[in-house]
């Protein structure tokens, strides 16, 4: 059995690992600890970037690190990666690191990843916190994950926000996830050209909430 605690890949600058150039799921990152940058002098910090590449990322511990502005555990652009059975954190732990805008997983530019059976958490950003954000026609399959977005101390004035999953102009399938969001929106759907499936998710402490273009809040189940 691969133990991610045995080998750590630590970013020397902003990003620990970058995949580019059309890699497929046959390229695997399996059984590592990956940590992004760790300095508030950095504007951004990221554990793993996949740009026009779709590797399999499984059985890892992935941390976004620490930066002044934006941190990502995993950042996908035009990627159909399989992200399976990882521990993914937008910062250094649930209470430290991250940036003002904190993402455990951010998908953009027509990414179609499979995000399955992960434990996803992180600290709360000063401005925004997303455990999974899909935007720009990123139609992810998000299934069987445990997602925690705890924001007791967050000030939600002036546009600040915390969400378990946000789909913005994207059409994800969100199924069989457990979402712990004590003071946050569990699932939000926004933007044009959006369709979605939300099936059999469990939200603890708050009902699943859907936010549409109108800005109205619709509690659901």
BAKEFI-476485 format. One line per field, with one value per residue: residue number from 1; residue in one letter; x, y, z of N, C-alpha, C in turn. Coordinates in steps of 0.001 Angstrom, whole numbers, padded with zeros to 6 digits. Example, Ala and Ser with C-alpha at 12.3 -4.5 7.8 and 13.67 -1.06 7.14 Angstrom:
2
i <- c(1	2)
aa <- c(A	S)
npx <- c(013190	012850)
npy <- c(-005690	-002250)
npz <- c(007800	007080)
capx <- c(012300	013670)
capy <- c(-004500	-001060)
capz <- c(007800	007140)
cpx <- c(013200	012900)
cpy <- c(-003300	000030)
cpz <- c(007800	007870)
***
This chain:
221
i <- c(1	2	3	4	5	6	7	8	9	10	11	12	13	14	15	16	17	18	19	20	21	22	23	24	25	26	27	28	29	30	31	32	33	34	35	36	37	38	39	40	41	42	43	44	45	46	47	48	49	50	51	52	53	54	55	56	57	58	59	60	61	62	63	64	65	66	67	68	69	70	71	72	73	74	75	76	77	78	79	80	81	82	83	84	85	86	87	88	89	90	91	92	93	94	95	96	97	98	99	100	101	102	103	104	105	106	107	108	109	110	111	112	113	114	115	116	117	118	119	120	121	122	123	124	125	126	127	128	129	130	131	132	133	134	135	136	137	138	139	140	141	142	143	144	145	146	147	148	149	150	151	152	153	154	155	156	157	158	159	160	161	162	163	164	165	166	167	168	169	170	171	172	173	174	175	176	177	178	179	180	181	182	183	184	185	186	187	188	189	190	191	192	193	194	195	196	197	198	199	200	201	202	203	204	205	206	207	208	209	210	211	212	213	214	215	216	217	218	219	220	221)
aa <- c(X	X	X	X	X	X	X	X	X	X	X	X	X	X	X	X	X	X	X	X	X	X	X	X	X	X	X	X	X	X	X	X	X	X	X	X	X	X	X	X	X	X	X	X	X	X	X	X	X	X	X	X	X	X	X	X	X	X	X	X	X	X	X	X	X	X	X	X	X	X	X	X	X	X	X	X	X	X	X	X	X	X	X	X	X	X	X	X	X	X	X	X	X	X	X	X	X	X	X	X	X	X	X	X	X	X	X	X	X	X	X	X	X	X	X	X	X	X	X	X	X	X	X	X	X	X	X	X	X	X	X	X	X	X	X	X	X	X	X	X	X	X	X	X	X	X	X	X	X	X	X	X	X	X	X	X	X	X	X	X	X	X	X	X	X	X	X	X	X	X	X	X	X	X	X	X	X	X	X	X	X	X	X	X	X	X	X	X	X	X	X	X	X	X	X	X	X	X	X	X	X	X	X	X	X	X	X	X	X	X	X	X	X	X	X	X	X	X	X	X	X)
npx <- c(000837	000586	001950	001163	002481	005112	006573	007152	006287	007256	006486	008855	008434	005562	003976	003645	003420	003097	001125	001123	000448	-001218	-001370	-002720	-005138	-003588	-001191	-000037	-000367	000332	000061	001488	002504	001615	002472	001711	003086	004518	004291	003457	004370	003948	001668	-000091	-000723	-000353	-001129	-001352	-001370	-003211	-003103	-004538	-004172	-004708	-004227	-004327	-005046	-004497	-004942	-003444	-002184	-003022	-002159	-002976	-001312	000175	-000596	-000823	-003062	-004547	-005210	-004932	-005776	-005969	-005843	-007556	-007465	-009034	-009155	-009584	-009190	-008934	-009734	-009215	-009885	-008306	-006917	-007714	-006829	-007415	-005561	-002963	-003820	-006925	-007177	-005145	-002942	-003658	-005303	-006542	-008598	-009835	-009479	-010186	-010491	-010400	-011989	-011796	-012512	-013877	-013312	-013690	-013652	-013491	-014379	-014000	-014741	-013120	-011688	-012387	-011390	-010381	-008934	-010677	-011070	-010239	-011824	-013241	-014385	-014214	-014870	-015170	-015104	-016654	-016309	-016876	-017967	-017317	-017925	-018117	-018022	-019039	-018719	-019501	-017927	-016542	-017139	-016118	-016967	-016474	-017384	-017662	-016522	-016544	-017071	-019772	-020345	-020088	-019819	-018443	-017993	-018828	-018764	-019714	-019884	-019708	-021199	-020688	-021978	-021765	-022279	-022580	-022598	-023722	-023449	-024293	-022702	-021356	-021846	-020600	-021540	-021677	-022273	-022685	-023351	-024293	-024485	-024278	-025702	-025078	-025247	-025366	-026489	-026571	-027083	-027905	-027374	-028431	-028130	-029145	-027512	-026072	-026449	-025067	-026081	-027211	-029732	-029440	-028764	-029771	-028541	-029625	-029518	-031108	-030472	-031994	-032626	-033100	-034133	-033639	-033748)
npy <- c(-001195	002191	004895	008132	009723	009085	010338	013658	016377	019550	022852	025074	027584	029115	026868	023363	021064	020879	019960	019649	019732	017728	015301	012114	010066	007865	008729	008950	010265	009090	008466	010486	013278	016539	019888	023256	026602	028484	031150	034428	036343	035476	035850	033927	030461	027009	023567	021483	021958	021413	021841	021725	019023	015724	013948	011043	011462	010235	008834	010635	013259	016555	019903	023315	025313	028434	031821	035325	036143	034160	030719	027330	023941	022006	022978	023145	023444	023188	020349	016852	015312	012479	012526	011019	009555	011163	013280	016570	019877	023316	024996	024913	023470	022745	025061	026820	028625	028940	031544	034910	034295	031181	027956	024552	022828	024071	024383	025146	026482	024607	022188	018739	017014	014004	013841	012147	010366	011732	013467	016631	019786	022668	025886	028994	031540	035040	036562	034896	031490	028358	024993	023272	024654	025167	026588	028455	026627	024107	020930	019029	015740	015076	013177	011090	012330	013689	016703	019596	022739	025021	027912	029635	031986	033779	036889	037828	040128	042702	041204	038852	035298	031808	028533	025129	023686	025315	025925	027714	028943	026363	022783	020551	017143	016258	014131	011941	013063	014089	016933	019196	022116	024538	027264	028146	028129	025089	023951	025747	027094	028946	031429	031620	029307	026939	023727	021005	018186	017147	014839	012850	013863	014583	016985	018400	020149	022248	022890	021921	024518	026376	028752	030980	032856	035080	035778	035012	032918	029538	027204	023700	020109)
npz <- c(000000	-000878	000897	001525	003347	003232	001192	000304	-001744	-002073	-002886	-004285	-005147	-006264	-007035	-006619	-008383	-011889	-014569	-018045	-021630	-022831	-021426	-020411	-018549	-018064	-017069	-013836	-010552	-007571	-004269	-002731	-000656	-001314	-001394	-001726	-002264	000508	001817	002728	001084	-001449	-004142	-005169	-004478	-005084	-005013	-007080	-010571	-013492	-016797	-019844	-019640	-018359	-015984	-013764	-010424	-007415	-004129	-002588	-000384	-000509	-000454	-000549	000401	001406	000810	-000110	-001578	-003358	-002985	-004061	-003776	-005896	-009259	-012189	-015678	-018701	-018462	-017945	-015674	-013462	-010178	-007341	-004218	-002503	000088	000272	000646	000925	002095	004477	006585	008305	009691	009110	006844	003300	001369	000811	-000887	-001222	-002443	-002530	-004746	-007989	-011056	-014509	-017825	-019632	-018381	-017555	-015167	-013134	-009894	-007154	-004190	-002324	000529	001466	002439	004391	005366	006183	003847	003822	002136	000236	000117	-001265	-001567	-003766	-006916	-009956	-013064	-016129	-018086	-016991	-016556	-014262	-012757	-009645	-006957	-004211	-002255	000805	002182	003768	004939	007062	008736	010963	011998	009933	008339	006563	005171	002609	000238	000847	000942	001439	000311	-000190	-002697	-005776	-008829	-011618	-014433	-015478	-015769	-013703	-012412	-009345	-006830	-004169	-002130	001049	002892	005071	006406	008331	008552	006034	002451	001049	-001633	-004615	-007544	-010351	-012987	-016640	-019224	-017801	-016633	-014466	-012270	-009173	-006812	-004185	-002085	001122	003519	006348	009198	007766	005347	001894	-000349	-003144	-005313	-007681	-010823	-010242	-007716	-005610	-002761	-002460	-000364	-000242	-000532)
capx <- c(000000	001343	001706	001534	003348	006508	007245	006530	006709	007002	006787	009908	007836	004114	003265	004446	003407	002366	000954	000697	000834	-002051	-001259	-003983	-005300	-002550	-000176	-000600	000268	-000265	000695	002421	002031	001951	002220	001999	003989	004254	004769	002501	004948	003413	000292	-000853	-000067	-001139	-000532	-001241	-002006	-003352	-003510	-004576	-003639	-005733	-003670	-005023	-004487	-005178	-004275	-002490	-002564	-002722	-002383	-002771	-000214	-000119	-000314	-001558	-004296	-005305	-004605	-005674	-005210	-005855	-006356	-007721	-007855	-009184	-008650	-010543	-008475	-009588	-009240	-009840	-009401	-007290	-007214	-007425	-006997	-007102	-004467	-002005	-004635	-008263	-007150	-003977	-002577	-004649	-005173	-007794	-009564	-009345	-010137	-009594	-010426	-010975	-011976	-012135	-012234	-014415	-012799	-014705	-012990	-014214	-013902	-014710	-014269	-012092	-011986	-012068	-011588	-009406	-009242	-011616	-010421	-010726	-012827	-014102	-013980	-014915	-014208	-015097	-015728	-016633	-016723	-016526	-018368	-016629	-019034	-017492	-018758	-018615	-019432	-019025	-016921	-016846	-016748	-016324	-016724	-016886	-017104	-018301	-015979	-016471	-017939	-020331	-020662	-019237	-019602	-017683	-018822	-018260	-019642	-019163	-019739	-020292	-021151	-020945	-022025	-021289	-023355	-022016	-023386	-023323	-024180	-023848	-021689	-021684	-021362	-020728	-021432	-022463	-022702	-022358	-024181	-023735	-024376	-024796	-025718	-025225	-024772	-026127	-026157	-026310	-027988	-027197	-028049	-028073	-028767	-028843	-026450	-026414	-025839	-025156	-026220	-027972	-030281	-028831	-029325	-029449	-028585	-029759	-029148	-031906	-029957	-032864	-032141	-034131	-033764	-034126	-033419)
capy <- c(000000	003431	005777	009491	010361	008690	011223	014980	017298	020894	023908	026039	028888	029138	025638	022162	020203	021395	019037	020300	019027	016642	014043	011417	009404	006847	009359	008857	010748	008114	008190	011524	014510	017654	021137	024461	027569	028742	032474	035497	037170	034952	036239	032695	029224	025903	022245	020847	022583	020620	022728	020912	017716	014994	012800	010456	011940	009366	008366	011653	014367	017712	021134	024515	026103	029754	032962	036515	036392	032992	029396	026202	022613	021565	023952	022473	024227	022295	019079	015794	014470	011680	012916	009916	009049	012051	014314	017808	021007	024570	025694	024004	022641	023322	026328	027642	028713	029458	032931	035644	033526	029847	026889	023226	022455	025037	023881	026199	026337	023363	020985	017723	016038	013144	014136	011040	009692	012534	014241	017971	020760	023752	027047	029974	032710	036325	037097	033839	030116	027354	023697	022946	025666	024858	027751	028499	025374	022954	020023	017984	014719	015238	012007	010305	013072	014293	018098	020385	024175	025579	029351	030309	033311	034580	038048	037681	041427	043190	040213	037686	034114	030476	027535	023800	023501	026347	025753	029005	028720	024999	021810	019378	016108	016295	012953	011117	013743	014563	018302	019820	023565	025014	028658	028410	027483	023793	023854	026938	027015	030308	031722	031241	028044	026006	022654	020282	017110	017070	013571	012050	014423	014779	018169	018404	021445	023220	022313	022311	025761	026649	030175	031129	034177	036141	036095	034482	031725	028521	026025	022463	018915)
capz <- c(000000	-000952	002035	001118	004337	003011	000230	000205	-002798	-001557	-003858	-003992	-005428	-006131	-007362	-006415	-009563	-013044	-015687	-019284	-022830	-023321	-020682	-020214	-017260	-017867	-016222	-012482	-009329	-006653	-002992	-002313	-000029	-002196	-000669	-002504	-001650	001922	002179	002421	000021	-002698	-004449	-005314	-004062	-005608	-004909	-008401	-011717	-014718	-017880	-021052	-019250	-017605	-015282	-012629	-009156	-006461	-002909	-002157	000472	-001341	000310	-001352	000951	001990	-000058	000331	-002322	-003796	-002830	-004621	-003660	-007284	-010217	-013472	-016850	-019860	-017943	-017598	-014713	-012431	-008848	-006607	-002934	-001945	001080	-000447	001549	000259	002757	005099	007469	008372	010431	008780	005444	002375	000948	000963	-001683	-000914	-003208	-002494	-006161	-008924	-012424	-015456	-019258	-020192	-017723	-017253	-014302	-012204	-008534	-006511	-002972	-001662	001728	000975	003511	004350	006202	005626	003286	004321	001220	-000292	000377	-002060	-001550	-005188	-007771	-011384	-013822	-017550	-018739	-016402	-016244	-013448	-012024	-008246	-006447	-003058	-001502	002098	001994	004984	004829	008352	008616	012091	012276	008717	008189	005233	004587	001519	-000795	001280	000730	001676	-000306	-000369	-004143	-006615	-010282	-012235	-015879	-015671	-015634	-013043	-011752	-007930	-006371	-003041	-001323	002395	002959	006385	006154	009463	008409	004640	001452	000685	-003085	-005305	-009001	-010854	-014320	-017815	-019883	-016720	-016240	-013419	-011562	-007759	-006482	-003002	-001244	002529	004094	007805	009862	007001	004132	000634	-000857	-004534	-005629	-009118	-011339	-009645	-006397	-004563	-002081	-002447	000403	-000828	000233)
cpx <- c(000877	000952	002114	002425	004823	007269	006467	007145	006286	007387	007943	009428	006347	003477	004183	004551	002569	002345	000463	000872	000066	-001888	-002641	-004016	-004282	-001341	-000748	000286	-000396	000593	001754	001717	002531	001538	002614	002968	003589	004864	003718	003089	004495	001997	-000610	-000018	-000958	-000386	-000274	-002007	-002042	-003908	-003400	-003937	-004621	-005151	-004653	-004291	-005197	-004283	-003211	-003066	-002084	-003119	-002066	-001627	-000672	000280	-001146	-002924	-005090	-004521	-005536	-004990	-004937	-006527	-006359	-008151	-007876	-008645	-009805	-009899	-009429	-008930	-009935	-009105	-008218	-007822	-006773	-007793	-006583	-005978	-003406	-002677	-006031	-008284	-005977	-003690	-003710	-004320	-006465	-008929	-009060	-010158	-009435	-009427	-011105	-010854	-012487	-011991	-012602	-013731	-013956	-014054	-013994	-013584	-014654	-013970	-013092	-012604	-011476	-012391	-010582	-009778	-010262	-010844	-011012	-011832	-013765	-013492	-014849	-014168	-014097	-015805	-015531	-017113	-016267	-016735	-017545	-017675	-018517	-018510	-018205	-019391	-018723	-017915	-017447	-016266	-017095	-015990	-017312	-016447	-017755	-017830	-016000	-017499	-018459	-020767	-019712	-018861	-018805	-018588	-018066	-019243	-018932	-018872	-020416	-020102	-021587	-020833	-021421	-022427	-022830	-023070	-022857	-024119	-023477	-022695	-022233	-021036	-021648	-020491	-022266	-022958	-022545	-023402	-023517	-023471	-025003	-024656	-025991	-024856	-025677	-025653	-025809	-027438	-027215	-028049	-027519	-028855	-028241	-027639	-026963	-025693	-026120	-025171	-027021	-028503	-029481	-029541	-028868	-029594	-028611	-029438	-029861	-031356	-030838	-032295	-033278	-033669	-034399	-033776	-032585)
cpy <- c(001252	004333	007196	010211	010044	009667	012522	015770	018692	021926	024769	027463	028813	027758	024426	021321	020860	020320	019823	019309	017782	015317	013445	010757	008293	007394	009488	009551	009983	007989	009177	012535	015669	018941	022312	025372	027896	030069	033515	036478	036696	035460	035007	031503	028059	024593	021643	021678	021582	021536	021974	019546	017059	013763	012222	010880	011169	009034	009333	012532	015636	018974	022339	025377	027416	030841	034142	036625	035114	031717	028342	024910	022040	022596	023295	023466	023291	020906	018127	014802	013614	012022	012008	009612	009842	012786	015627	018988	022283	025357	024727	023048	023251	024682	027225	027608	029263	030879	033665	034958	032088	028796	025565	022704	023554	024466	024968	025690	024954	022118	020031	016654	015127	013351	013188	010543	010407	013113	015651	018991	021898	024865	027945	031171	033993	036895	036015	032469	029186	026033	023144	024060	025263	026087	027639	027142	024181	022002	018809	016946	014724	014218	011405	010996	013485	015696	018881	021843	024827	027032	030136	031748	034232	035703	038058	039007	041707	042091	039002	036445	032843	029444	026193	023528	024674	025961	027059	028844	027364	024043	020523	018336	016009	015213	012283	011739	014064	015924	018863	021308	024298	026440	029104	027769	026166	023687	025094	026746	028413	030358	031215	029895	026960	024987	021797	019124	017093	015899	013040	012547	014619	016021	018199	019844	022461	022538	022763	023547	025963	028137	030309	032579	035319	036596	035610	033192	030754	027355	024778	021286	017987)
cpz <- c(000000	000216	001650	002119	004104	002129	000092	-000934	-002368	-002601	-003376	-004253	-005206	-006161	-007218	-007684	-010648	-014120	-016893	-020437	-023176	-022620	-020437	-018841	-017020	-017110	-014823	-011459	-008190	-005404	-002563	-001413	-000876	-001496	-001556	-001778	-000226	002339	001830	001420	-001355	-002909	-004551	-004873	-004471	-005400	-006273	-009423	-012862	-015794	-019200	-020805	-018300	-016909	-014269	-011361	-008060	-005276	-002396	-001049	-000209	-000587	-000571	-000878	001536	000987	000412	-000322	-002575	-003515	-003423	-004181	-005035	-008176	-011594	-014541	-018054	-019533	-017650	-016641	-013890	-011107	-007855	-005309	-002390	-000715	000454	000445	000830	000884	003232	006065	007474	009060	010056	007290	004601	001950	001210	000226	-001749	-001660	-002907	-003914	-006973	-010330	-013364	-016889	-019780	-019625	-017423	-016361	-013595	-010832	-007611	-005264	-002322	-000347	001470	002069	003337	005301	005506	005109	003843	003443	000696	-000044	-000458	-001912	-002972	-005947	-009224	-012135	-015276	-018212	-018279	-015843	-015489	-012985	-010607	-007430	-005236	-002277	-000132	002085	003252	004704	006073	008408	009745	012255	011078	008728	006755	004612	003419	000527	-000400	001247	001079	001148	-000370	-001830	-004840	-008078	-010912	-013751	-016247	-015355	-014991	-012694	-010328	-007215	-005182	-002258	000064	002575	004354	006207	007192	009325	006959	003738	001048	-000794	-003700	-006802	-009537	-012330	-015419	-018357	-018871	-016607	-015245	-012937	-010133	-007173	-005150	-002215	000178	003007	005588	008302	009070	005752	002915	000109	-002290	-004777	-007151	-009512	-010643	-008296	-005273	-004009	-001944	-001592	-000211	000050	-000612)
***
